[in-house]
Amino acid sequence: MTEKPPSGAPDYSKTLFLPETAFPMRGGLPQKEPELLARWARTDLYGRLREAGRGRARFVLHDGPPYANGNIHIGHALNKILKDVVTRSQQMLGYDSNYVPGWDCHGLPIEWKIEEENYRKKGKQKPDFSDAAAMVAFRQECRAYAEHWLAVQREEFKRLGVEGDWDHPYTTMAFMAEAQIAREIMKFAENGLLYRGSKPVMWSVVEKTALAEAEVEYQDFTSDTVWVKFPVTSEGNLRGASVVIWTTTPWTLPGNRAISFASKISYGLYEVTDAPADNWAKAGDKLILADKLAEDVFKQARVTAFERRSDVPADVLGALVTAHPLAALGYDFKVPLLDGDHVTDDAGTGFVHTAPGHGREDFEIWTQHRRWLEERGINPAIPYTVDADSFYTSQAPGFAGKRVITEKGEKGDANTAVIDALIAAGNLLARGRVKHQYPHSWRSKKPVIFRNTPQWFIAMDQDIRAADGKAATRPAALPGNAPDTLRARALAGIKTVEWVPAAGENRINGMIENRPDWVVSRQRAWGVPITVFVKDVGDGSVEILKDAEVNARIADAFAAEGADAWFKEGARERFLGSRAGEGWAKVDDVLDVWFDSGSTHAFTLEVRPDLKALRPPEGNDKVMYLEGSDQHRGWFHSSLLESCGTRGRPPYDVVLTHGFVLDEDGRKMSKSLGNVTAPQEVIKQSGADILRLWVCASDYADDLRIGPEILKTTADTYRKLRNTVRWLLGSLHHYRPQEKVAFAQMPALERFILHRLVELDAEIRAAYRAFDYKKVHAALSSFMTTELSAFYFDVRKDALYCDPISSLTRRACLTVLDEVFARLVTWLAPILPFTCEEAWIARTGDEEGSVHLLPFPDTPAAWRDDALAEQWRKVRLIRRVVLGALEVERAAKRMGSSLEAAPEVYVTDAALADALDGLDLAEIAITSAATLVRGEGPQDAFRLPDVPGVAVVSVRAEGRKCARSWKISPEVGTDPEFPDVTPRDAAALREFHAACAAAE
């Protein structure tokens, strides 16, 4: 319809209603997106969104604070894009959906970086933190570092198209925030959950601080393994035998105080009957082992023959006493056997070497038996065998000065020293090495150790008390028969939350069920201090000062000066006031940064007027937390515990988790592999909307993949969507609202498209409510490319371009296109905010408004017509067979354009044939003519296996080619005024010329 006419022939192209739009085919997103960002800033889009949402129920997405220490990576982009899609879509669903960005600013990563850049690299000595001025100066260096990276990240997040209150973010280092974090830890002191205890904690030798589980990752590590004999010393027929343990941490043996066994396991007494002469295991050795593991133990010990002599029942084991394998070096105490549920016979020997200063389960079983031990004359004290630098102390006789882990995170000489001592004592049965998953600090990437050290904990199983010491008010969600403990509150609270995906509930439930007390102290400088004063009361315990006036002075000072106030000269006397002479000591440990981030709800959701939510059961507002799946043990976890401990309920109503980003081959990204996809580069080359489309096309509940080929596919999908929008805009150039056609007057095809809008409206809204953006993407992509571009637009192009101005079909089509555009541009806006804003401006010309201020349009239920939809399903089946037949003709070069055809369509299925009643088959098939024949077609007719009962014979159209519409028809030339066009086109030309004359 746009080919050049022959010389001298009329040029009808100017009489066609061809698409006209300034909306370019190529997006040019890297250049266009910054312009739109500037527009949103100039028109205060964020403020207008808040105004538009005034009075509505609130949907608050509380930002999980990223760490302010470096440029954002692709994982950040995934997270922030998801958050923006949530808030934009919830706003368009009818909520006041607010997003306030936040940052985590305290903690070891920043402190470590300052030490490296400002001290180690320059050969300067790290400040002496016993000097108050030096401490405060160092903290100010950390603050400045965080402020710098916060500013960098803010601009990078904004470039992703994330809409939020960027001018007023929250930060954990804001004075107001530090004051509230201090108030929160003081609440735990008041309710009795905060205590100082001596327990084994994960300790980073490199970073010289305790770590929480959330700060640890498990990596492959090769450990020395030993099978060690503990000689039985108690009287009886087992005297002279040895209990055998297996451990991957020989360095913990100086801390051994017991052996654990399980009464559910079958044990036996075994005797070595033959072994090589140079073997550690000798003929005649009697060993007590789990029956299931005995054969493997003897294999490891190179024993060539052995016999089982007798059973060793659980009651006999429980009465045994053994000697320490290093007794000759001064470990001359009794080593009892303790029955423990944690012991299995999956690996090892069926016995677990128990060092209460080096493991959680070891500590728990030892302390559980404290009275039992005392009754048997066994000292229950837990030794401090390893110091903060991982050197053995004097409480490890024979090994003082040996080191477990060096300051570089490498193996020290402790294992070798212990193994050599075991050999010298004759108590090593076998040794080896094993590669296994071992805890490492996720910051330094170096292995950690478990060591017994005094730390501050929040108790999981202690009854919660009110400030006056009485029982606390029971939370509504807590079952009546449950104790009012932090663990019970958290488990009950989990059930009140919507978890997306649902598997998240089981994951965090298991973590809460099994977690130990929360170690909240860190031996560092950059953080909020544990703002309590203490007195020693003996036995390593302390009394915590509970004084409302002291607490108020601390919080007020922090609000005015920040947490630096705690470390300034004279801080103790300032805060204690008249109580300074009572012997109270100031605690100088800082809080675990997870406590900081877990407290963010207290200084955002409860303080900011724009974030306060009236949550169920009182109101319909919702609060969502959204982060990566690792945050079940991180931010979701710490926030749950902090809020349940102080408020009795979770701080959130909905928790959404996403996976991690891998490369195209499913590998973790690393610079060394060269497989890193940087969001900054993708934006520079393709634009942020391409990244956003990738996010929403992916299943975020699982790990996502990205790379050049995936981004290329995403760009191709974007191009198709953009071209659909562009064609809509071009066609709507000719739409006049006064020519709108009423629904009842519309042709069947237009009513079918409106029916599809009703179906899509329900599907899209439901998917957005369920946070299922992949479903939104799939539904809209399929509709736009398969139903619109490849079907509806294709069928209606002739009517749109060539019909007379007054044509009902043309006007009805334009009316439907207007309805389609209004929905597509809003449905897609949360996913492609830049493109949809650009399209909306192109359609409306409104330079001050925004598509993002609109709700999803209501779609009239009256448009739904299931019977009509079924009719068009059948029509499209027939059409598919016709298009298949024409494709065969084109491939064989017997035909070119489909307008050269006048197919004969044979239909044996009456229901299919009836579906075409009242419809123009040629129009639907985009041919010049078509004939429907009820009956079986010729044997050689074209058929599709999956559409039985339809056959097509391709016949060439008869007549002349219309110079305007290119249709081939016998009617061309029947109008004397326009002898080279069809009568339809002649009528269109008359109306066109009349309109032009009237316009003059």
Secondary structure, DSSP 4 states (H G I P E B T S, - for coil): --SPPPTTS--GGGGS-----SS-SS--HHHHHHHHHHHHHHTTHHHHHHHHTTTSPEEEEEPPPPBSSS---HHHHHHHHHHHHHHHHHHHTTSEEEEE-EEB--SHHHHHHHHIIIIITTTPPPP-TTSHHHHHHHHHHHHHHHHHHHHHHHHHHHHTT--S-TTS-EETTSHHHHHHHHHHHHHHHHTT-EEEEEEEEEEETTTTEEE-GGGEEEEEEEEEEEEEEEEB-SSSTTTT-EEEEEES-GGGGGG--EEEE-TTS-EEEEEEEE--TT-SS-TT-EEEEETTTHHHHHHHTT--EEEEEEE--HHHHHH-EEE-TTGGGT--SEEEEEE-TT--SSSTTS-EEE-TTS-HHHHHHHHHTHHHHHHTT---PPP--B-TTSBB-TTSTTTTT-BSB-TTS-B-SHHHHHHHHHHHHT-EEEEEEEEEEEEEETTT--B-EEEEEEEEEE-SSSPPB-TTSSBPPPPTTS-TTS---HHHHHHHHHTTSEEESTHHHHHHHHHHHH---EE-EES-SSS-B---EEEEEETTEEEEP--HHHHHHHHHHHHHH-GGGGGSTTHHHHHHGGGGGG--EE--PEEPHHHHHHTHHHHTTTT-TTT----TTT-S-EEEEEEEGGGGTTHHHHHHHHHHHHHSS-S-SEEEEE--EE-TTSPBP-TTTT----HHHHHHHT-HHHHHHHHHHS-TTS-EE-SHHHHHHHHHHHHHHHHHHHHHHHHHTT--GGGPPPGGGS-HHHHHHHHHHHHHHHHHHHHHHTT-HHHHHHHHHHIIIIIIIIIIHHHHHHHHHHS-TT-HHHHHHHHHHHHHHHHHHHHSTTTSHHHHHHHHHHHH--SS--GGGSPPPP--GGG--HHHHHHHHHHHHHHHHHHHHHHHHHHTTS-SSGGGB--EEEE--HHHHHTTTTS-HHHHHTSS--EEEES---TTSB--TTSTTEEEE--BPPSEEPTTT--EETTTT-STTSTTS-HHHHHHHHHHHHHHHHH-
